[in-house]
Amino acid sequence: MTAFTIMKMSTQEESLLPKLAVEAFRNAFEEASESSSVVYAKGHQLLKQHPTGETEVIKDISGAYTAIEASRTLLKRKKKQAVV
């Protein structure tokens, strides 16, 4: 059984969460890239970074990004029939 601890955070502490998450991700990425090859997307390209620091382009993924046109469709609910 897992024990959950209720943590009360102030709004100041809560506002720091996104910054801490980005920092944790960056540190994990740097640690992983030092020991093995890492694949990531940057600037519409799929890149592979080797532990030596070399970066190679694996694939151009600019075609994967498409602009979706916003539609102004109004959805209406069907009226329910009363069951007697």
N, CA, C and O atoms as a MOPAC input file, in Angstrom:
PM7 MOZYME 1SCF
protein

 N      0.84700 1    -1.17100 1     0.00000 1
 C      0.00000 1     0.00000 1     0.00000 1
 C      0.89400 1     1.23700 1     0.00000 1
 O      1.89500 1     1.28800 1     0.71600 1
 N      0.54100 1     2.20100 1    -0.77900 1
 C      1.32500 1     3.42200 1    -0.89400 1
 C      0.77600 1     4.48600 1     0.03800 1
 O     -0.43100 1     4.71500 1     0.11000 1
 N      1.68400 1     5.12500 1     0.74400 1
 C      1.27500 1     6.21000 1     1.62800 1
 C      1.42700 1     7.53300 1     0.89300 1
 O      2.47500 1     7.81000 1     0.31000 1
 N      0.40200 1     8.32900 1     0.92000 1
 C      0.44400 1     9.63700 1     0.28700 1
 C      0.60000 1    10.70400 1     1.36300 1
 O     -0.06900 1    10.65900 1     2.39500 1
 N      1.46500 1    11.63700 1     1.12000 1
 C      1.65700 1    12.74100 1     2.04300 1
 C      0.96800 1    13.97000 1     1.47000 1
 O      1.19400 1    14.35000 1     0.32100 1
 N      0.15400 1    14.56200 1     2.26300 1
 C     -0.52600 1    15.77600 1     1.82100 1
 C      0.43800 1    16.93900 1     2.01400 1
 O      0.89100 1    17.21600 1     3.12500 1
 N      0.73800 1    17.60800 1     0.91300 1
 C      1.67400 1    18.72800 1     0.96500 1
 C      0.91700 1    20.01700 1     0.68800 1
 O      0.18800 1    20.13400 1    -0.29700 1
 N      1.10200 1    20.95200 1     1.55600 1
 C      0.49000 1    22.25600 1     1.33300 1
 C      1.57000 1    23.17400 1     0.78800 1
 O      2.64000 1    23.31700 1     1.38000 1
 N      1.27700 1    23.79100 1    -0.34200 1
 C      2.24200 1    24.67000 1    -0.98000 1
 C      1.67900 1    26.08200 1    -1.03900 1
 O      0.48000 1    26.29200 1    -1.22300 1
 N      2.56400 1    27.02100 1    -0.88100 1
 C      2.14000 1    28.40500 1    -1.05800 1
 C      2.06400 1    28.69000 1    -2.55500 1
 O      2.58700 1    27.92100 1    -3.36100 1
 N      1.42800 1    29.76900 1    -2.92200 1
 C      1.32600 1    30.11100 1    -4.34100 1
 C      2.69300 1    30.43200 1    -4.92000 1
 O      2.93100 1    30.21500 1    -6.10800 1
 N      3.59700 1    30.94900 1    -4.08600 1
 C      4.95500 1    31.23700 1    -4.55200 1
 C      5.68400 1    29.93700 1    -4.88100 1
 O      6.34900 1    29.84400 1    -5.91200 1
 N      5.56400 1    28.93100 1    -4.01100 1
 C      6.18700 1    27.63000 1    -4.26600 1
 C      5.55700 1    26.96300 1    -5.48200 1
 O      6.25000 1    26.33700 1    -6.28400 1
 N      4.25800 1    27.09800 1    -5.61300 1
 C      3.55400 1    26.48800 1    -6.73300 1
 C      3.95900 1    27.12700 1    -8.06200 1
 O      4.01500 1    26.44500 1    -9.08500 1
 N      4.23800 1    28.41500 1    -8.05100 1
 C      4.64600 1    29.09800 1    -9.28300 1
 C      6.05100 1    28.68900 1    -9.71600 1
 O      6.41400 1    28.88400 1   -10.87600 1
 N      6.84400 1    28.12800 1    -8.81200 1
 C      8.19900 1    27.66900 1    -9.14300 1
 C      8.21000 1    26.29000 1    -9.79900 1
 O      9.22500 1    25.89500 1   -10.37300 1
 N      7.10900 1    25.55500 1    -9.72700 1
 C      7.07200 1    24.18900 1   -10.25300 1
 C      7.45000 1    24.08200 1   -11.72900 1
 O      8.26600 1    23.22200 1   -12.05800 1
 N      6.91700 1    24.89200 1   -12.63400 1
 C      7.32400 1    24.76800 1   -14.04100 1
 C      8.81800 1    24.99600 1   -14.24700 1
 O      9.45000 1    24.28800 1   -15.03100 1
 N      9.38100 1    25.97100 1   -13.55500 1
 C     10.81500 1    26.25600 1   -13.67300 1
 C     11.63800 1    25.06600 1   -13.17600 1
 O     12.62800 1    24.68600 1   -13.80200 1
 N     11.23000 1    24.48700 1   -12.06000 1
 C     11.94100 1    23.32700 1   -11.51600 1
 C     11.82300 1    22.11900 1   -12.43400 1
 O     12.77200 1    21.34600 1   -12.56300 1
 N     10.66600 1    21.94800 1   -13.07500 1
 C     10.47100 1    20.82800 1   -14.00100 1
 C     11.37800 1    20.97100 1   -15.21400 1
 O     11.96900 1    19.98800 1   -15.66200 1
 N     11.49700 1    22.18200 1   -15.75100 1
 C     12.37700 1    22.42000 1   -16.90200 1
 C     13.82300 1    22.16100 1   -16.51800 1
 O     14.57400 1    21.55000 1   -17.27900 1
 N     14.21000 1    22.62200 1   -15.34300 1
 C     15.58400 1    22.41900 1   -14.87300 1
 C     15.88500 1    20.93300 1   -14.66800 1
 O     16.97200 1    20.47100 1   -15.01400 1
 N     14.93200 1    20.18300 1   -14.10900 1
 C     15.12000 1    18.74800 1   -13.90300 1
 C     15.24200 1    18.02000 1   -15.23500 1
 O     16.07300 1    17.12400 1   -15.37800 1
 N     14.41400 1    18.40100 1   -16.22000 1
 C     14.48300 1    17.77800 1   -17.54300 1
 C     15.82200 1    18.07900 1   -18.20200 1
 O     16.43500 1    17.18900 1   -18.79200 1
 N     16.28000 1    19.31800 1   -18.10900 1
 C     17.55800 1    19.71500 1   -18.70900 1
 C     18.71600 1    18.92500 1   -18.08800 1
 O     19.59900 1    18.44400 1   -18.79800 1
 N     18.70200 1    18.79700 1   -16.76200 1
 C     19.75900 1    18.04000 1   -16.08300 1
 C     19.73700 1    16.57000 1   -16.48200 1
 O     20.79000 1    15.96900 1   -16.69300 1
 N     18.54500 1    15.98700 1   -16.58700 1
 C     18.42800 1    14.58200 1   -16.98900 1
 C     18.90200 1    14.39000 1   -18.42300 1
 O     19.55500 1    13.39200 1   -18.72900 1
 N     18.58200 1    15.33800 1   -19.31000 1
 C     19.01700 1    15.26300 1   -20.70500 1
 C     20.53900 1    15.33500 1   -20.79400 1
 O     21.15600 1    14.55200 1   -21.51600 1
 N     21.14500 1    16.26800 1   -20.06500 1
 C     22.60200 1    16.40300 1   -20.08400 1
 C     23.27700 1    15.14600 1   -19.55000 1
 O     24.28000 1    14.69700 1   -20.10500 1
 N     22.73800 1    14.57800 1   -18.48000 1
 C     23.30800 1    13.36200 1   -17.90200 1
 C     23.19000 1    12.19000 1   -18.87200 1
 O     24.12900 1    11.40800 1   -19.01700 1
 N     22.04800 1    12.06600 1   -19.53400 1
 C     21.84900 1    10.97600 1   -20.49100 1
 C     22.73900 1    11.15300 1   -21.71000 1
 O     23.27500 1    10.17400 1   -22.22800 1
 N     22.90600 1    12.39000 1   -22.17800 1
 C     23.70300 1    12.62100 1   -23.38500 1
 C     25.19600 1    12.42900 1   -23.14900 1
 O     25.94600 1    12.24000 1   -24.10700 1
 N     25.64400 1    12.47300 1   -21.90200 1
 C     27.05400 1    12.22700 1   -21.59600 1
 C     27.40300 1    10.74800 1   -21.68400 1
 O     28.55200 1    10.39600 1   -21.95400 1
 N     26.41800 1     9.87800 1   -21.45800 1
 C     26.71400 1     8.44900 1   -21.40800 1
 C     26.23400 1     7.67000 1   -22.62800 1
 O     26.73300 1     6.57400 1   -22.88200 1
 N     25.28400 1     8.20300 1   -23.38800 1
 C     24.77300 1     7.47800 1   -24.55300 1
 C     24.21200 1     8.45800 1   -25.57700 1
 O     24.12700 1     9.66000 1   -25.32400 1
 N     23.83300 1     7.92700 1   -26.73200 1
 C     23.25100 1     8.76400 1   -27.78400 1
 C     21.83100 1     9.16100 1   -27.40600 1
 O     21.08800 1     8.38100 1   -26.81100 1
 N     21.47300 1    10.37900 1   -27.76000 1
 C     20.15900 1    10.91200 1   -27.43000 1
 C     19.51100 1    11.42300 1   -28.71100 1
 O     20.15800 1    12.09900 1   -29.51200 1
 N     18.23300 1    11.09900 1   -28.90400 1
 C     17.48600 1    11.56100 1   -30.07300 1
 C     16.45200 1    12.58000 1   -29.59900 1
 O     15.73000 1    12.34800 1   -28.62900 1
 N     16.39300 1    13.71900 1   -30.30500 1
 C     15.44400 1    14.76200 1   -29.94100 1
 C     15.06000 1    15.57000 1   -31.17600 1
 O     15.73100 1    15.50800 1   -32.20600 1
 N     13.98000 1    16.32300 1   -31.06000 1
 C     13.50100 1    17.16100 1   -32.16500 1
 C     13.84400 1    18.61000 1   -31.87000 1
 O     13.65900 1    19.09600 1   -30.75400 1
 N     14.35300 1    19.29800 1   -32.90100 1
 C     14.69200 1    20.71500 1   -32.76300 1
 C     14.63600 1    21.36300 1   -34.13900 1
 O     15.24500 1    20.87000 1   -35.08800 1
 N     13.91400 1    22.45500 1   -34.24400 1
 C     13.85000 1    23.19200 1   -35.50000 1
 C     13.33300 1    22.37900 1   -36.66800 1
 O     13.89000 1    22.45800 1   -37.76200 1
 N     12.28300 1    21.59900 1   -36.46600 1
 C     11.66800 1    20.76100 1   -37.50500 1
 C     12.62400 1    19.69900 1   -38.03900 1
 O     12.50300 1    19.27900 1   -39.18900 1
 N     13.57000 1    19.26400 1   -37.21600 1
 C     14.47900 1    18.18800 1   -37.60300 1
 C     14.62100 1    17.22000 1   -36.44100 1
 O     14.58100 1    17.61400 1   -35.27500 1
 N     14.78800 1    15.94400 1   -36.77700 1
 C     15.04700 1    14.92100 1   -35.78700 1
 C     16.55500 1    14.75600 1   -35.71000 1
 O     17.19500 1    14.39500 1   -36.69900 1
 N     17.12600 1    15.01900 1   -34.54100 1
 C     18.57300 1    15.03100 1   -34.36900 1
 C     19.02300 1    13.92200 1   -33.43200 1
 O     18.28900 1    13.51800 1   -32.53000 1
 N     20.23400 1    13.43700 1   -33.65400 1
 C     20.84000 1    12.44100 1   -32.78200 1
 C     22.16300 1    13.00900 1   -32.29500 1
 O     23.04100 1    13.34300 1   -33.09100 1
 N     22.29500 1    13.11500 1   -30.97600 1
 C     23.51700 1    13.64700 1   -30.38400 1
 C     24.28200 1    12.50500 1   -29.73300 1
 O     23.75200 1    11.78900 1   -28.88300 1
 N     25.52400 1    12.34800 1   -30.14100 1
 C     26.38700 1    11.29500 1   -29.61200 1
 C     27.07900 1    11.78500 1   -28.34100 1
 O     27.16400 1    12.99200 1   -28.11600 1
 N     27.57500 1    10.86900 1   -27.50900 1
 C     28.27100 1    11.27400 1   -26.28200 1
 C     29.50000 1    12.14900 1   -26.54900 1
 O     29.93000 1    12.89600 1   -25.67000 1
 N     30.06400 1    12.06100 1   -27.74900 1
 C     31.22600 1    12.87700 1   -28.09700 1
 C     30.84100 1    14.32500 1   -28.37200 1
 O     31.71700 1    15.18300 1   -28.47300 1
 N     29.55100 1    14.61200 1   -28.49400 1
 C     29.08100 1    15.96100 1   -28.76900 1
 C     28.68300 1    16.17100 1   -30.21300 1
 O     28.09700 1    17.20000 1   -30.55000 1
 N     28.99700 1    15.19900 1   -31.08500 1
 C     28.61100 1    15.30800 1   -32.49500 1
 C     27.09100 1    15.22000 1   -32.61500 1
 O     26.44100 1    14.45200 1   -31.90700 1
 N     26.54600 1    16.01600 1   -33.51900 1
 C     25.10900 1    15.99300 1   -33.77400 1
 C     24.87500 1    15.67800 1   -35.23600 1
 O     25.47700 1    16.29500 1   -36.11600 1
 N     23.99200 1    14.70800 1   -35.50000 1
 C     23.66000 1    14.36900 1   -36.88000 1
 C     22.15400 1    14.48000 1   -37.09100 1
 O     21.36200 1    14.18400 1   -36.19600 1
 N     21.78000 1    14.90800 1   -38.28100 1
 C     20.36700 1    15.02900 1   -38.64100 1
 C     19.88500 1    13.66800 1   -39.11600 1
 O     20.41700 1    13.11600 1   -40.07900 1
 N     18.88100 1    13.13100 1   -38.44200 1
 C     18.33000 1    11.83200 1   -38.81400 1
 C     17.26100 1    12.00600 1   -39.88600 1
 O     17.23400 1    11.27500 1   -40.87600 1
 N     16.37700 1    12.98900 1   -39.67400 1
 C     15.24400 1    13.14300 1   -40.58200 1
 C     14.68900 1    14.56300 1   -40.48700 1
 O     14.69000 1    15.17500 1   -39.41900 1
 N     14.21600 1    15.07200 1   -41.62300 1
 C     13.51700 1    16.34700 1   -41.64400 1
 C     12.04600 1    16.06500 1   -41.34600 1
 O     11.39200 1    15.33200 1   -42.08800 1
 N     11.53200 1    16.63200 1   -40.28300 1
 C     10.15000 1    16.35100 1   -39.87800 1
 C      9.24800 1    17.57100 1   -40.05200 1
 O      8.21200 1    17.67800 1   -39.39400 1
 N      9.63700 1    18.48600 1   -40.93200 1
 C      8.81700 1    19.68400 1   -41.13200 1
 C      7.44800 1    19.33800 1   -41.71200 1
 O      6.48800 1    20.08000 1   -41.50200 1
 N      7.34000 1    18.22700 1   -42.43400 1
 C      6.05400 1    17.80200 1   -42.97800 1
 C      5.11000 1    17.26700 1   -41.91800 1
 O      3.91200 1    17.13400 1   -42.16900 1
 N      5.63100 1    16.95800 1   -40.73300 1
 C      4.79700 1    16.42500 1   -39.66400 1
 C      3.97700 1    17.52000 1   -38.99300 1
 O      2.98600 1    17.23800 1   -38.31900 1
 N      4.38800 1    18.75700 1   -39.17900 1
 C      3.68000 1    19.88200 1   -38.58200 1
 C      2.70300 1    20.45700 1   -39.59200 1
 O      3.09900 1    20.92500 1   -40.65900 1
 N      1.44300 1    20.41900 1   -39.25100 1
 C      0.42200 1    20.95800 1   -40.14400 1
 C     -0.41600 1    21.98100 1   -39.38600 1
 O     -0.67400 1    21.83200 1   -38.19200 1
 N     -0.82200 1    22.99300 1   -40.08300 1
 C     -1.69200 1    24.00600 1   -39.48500 1
 C     -3.13300 1    23.54400 1   -39.63300 1
 O     -3.59600 1    23.25900 1   -40.73800 1
 N     -3.82200 1    23.47500 1   -38.53200 1
 C     -5.21800 1    23.04600 1   -38.54100 1
 C     -6.09100 1    24.29100 1   -38.54700 1
 O     -5.94400 1    25.17800 1   -37.70700 1
 N     -6.99600 1    24.33700 1   -39.50500 1
 C     -7.88500 1    25.48000 1   -39.62300 1
 C     -8.97500 1    25.37300 1   -38.56500 1
 O     -9.60500 1    24.32700 1   -38.40800 1
 N     -9.18400 1    26.44900 1   -37.85400 1
 C    -10.21500 1    26.46300 1   -36.82000 1
 C    -11.59000 1    26.50000 1   -37.47300 1
 O    -11.83700 1    27.28200 1   -38.39100 1
 N    -12.47000 1    25.65000 1   -36.98900 1
 C    -13.82500 1    25.63800 1   -37.53700 1
 C    -14.77500 1    26.29000 1   -36.54400 1
 O    -14.57900 1    26.19900 1   -35.33200 1
 N    -15.77800 1    26.93200 1   -37.05300 1
 C    -16.76900 1    27.61300 1   -36.22600 1
 C    -18.06600 1    26.81700 1   -36.21100 1
 O    -19.14400 1    27.37900 1   -36.39800 1
 N    -17.96600 1    25.51500 1   -35.99000 1
 C    -19.14300 1    24.65900 1   -35.98500 1
 C    -19.82100 1    24.73900 1   -34.62200 1
 O    -19.16700 1    24.65000 1   -33.58300 1
 N    -21.11000 1    24.90300 1   -34.64200 1
 C    -21.88000 1    24.94700 1   -33.41800 1
 C    -22.51900 1    23.57900 1   -33.21400 1
 O    -23.26700 1    23.09900 1   -34.06600 1
 N    -22.22100 1    22.97000 1   -32.10000 1
 C    -22.79300 1    21.66100 1   -31.79900 1
 C    -24.05600 1    21.85800 1   -30.97500 1
 O    -24.06500 1    22.61100 1   -30.00100 1
 N    -25.12000 1    21.17400 1   -31.37400 1
 C    -26.39000 1    21.28900 1   -30.66500 1
 C    -26.73100 1    19.95100 1   -30.03600 1
 O    -26.49100 1    18.88700 1   -30.60700 1
 N    -27.29400 1    20.03700 1   -28.85000 1
 C    -27.73400 1    18.82500 1   -28.16900 1
 C    -29.14000 1    18.46000 1   -28.63400 1
 O    -29.97600 1    19.32300 1   -28.90200 1
 N    -29.36800 1    17.16200 1   -28.71800 1
 C    -30.71200 1    16.71000 1   -29.06700 1
 C    -31.59000 1    16.78700 1   -27.82900 1
 O    -31.14600 1    16.50200 1   -26.71700 1
 N    -32.83500 1    17.17500 1   -28.03700 1
 C    -33.76600 1    17.24700 1   -26.91700 1
 C    -34.16300 1    15.83100 1   -26.53100 1
 O    -34.42900 1    14.98500 1   -27.38500 1
 N    -34.19700 1    15.59300 1   -25.22800 1
 C    -34.57200 1    14.27400 1   -24.73600 1
 C    -36.09000 1    14.18400 1   -24.61900 1
 O    -36.76400 1    15.13300 1   -24.21800 1
 N    -36.59600 1    13.02600 1   -24.97800 1
 C    -38.02400 1    12.76100 1   -24.85600 1
 C    -38.29300 1    12.26200 1   -23.44100 1
 O    -37.55600 1    11.42400 1   -22.92300 1
 N    -39.32000 1    12.76400 1   -22.83800 1
 C    -39.69400 1    12.31500 1   -21.50000 1
 C    -40.32400 1    10.93000 1   -21.59500 1
 O    -41.20200 1    10.69500 1   -22.42500 1
 N    -39.87400 1    10.02300 1   -20.74600 1
 C    -40.42100 1     8.66900 1   -20.72400 1
 C    -41.49400 1     8.62200 1   -19.64600 1
 O    -41.24000 1     8.95400 1   -18.48800 1
 N    -42.72800 1     8.19700 1   -20.04600 1
 C    -43.84900 1     8.16700 1   -19.10300 1
 C    -44.10600 1     6.76400 1   -18.64800 1
 O    -45.01300 1     6.53100 1   -17.84900 1

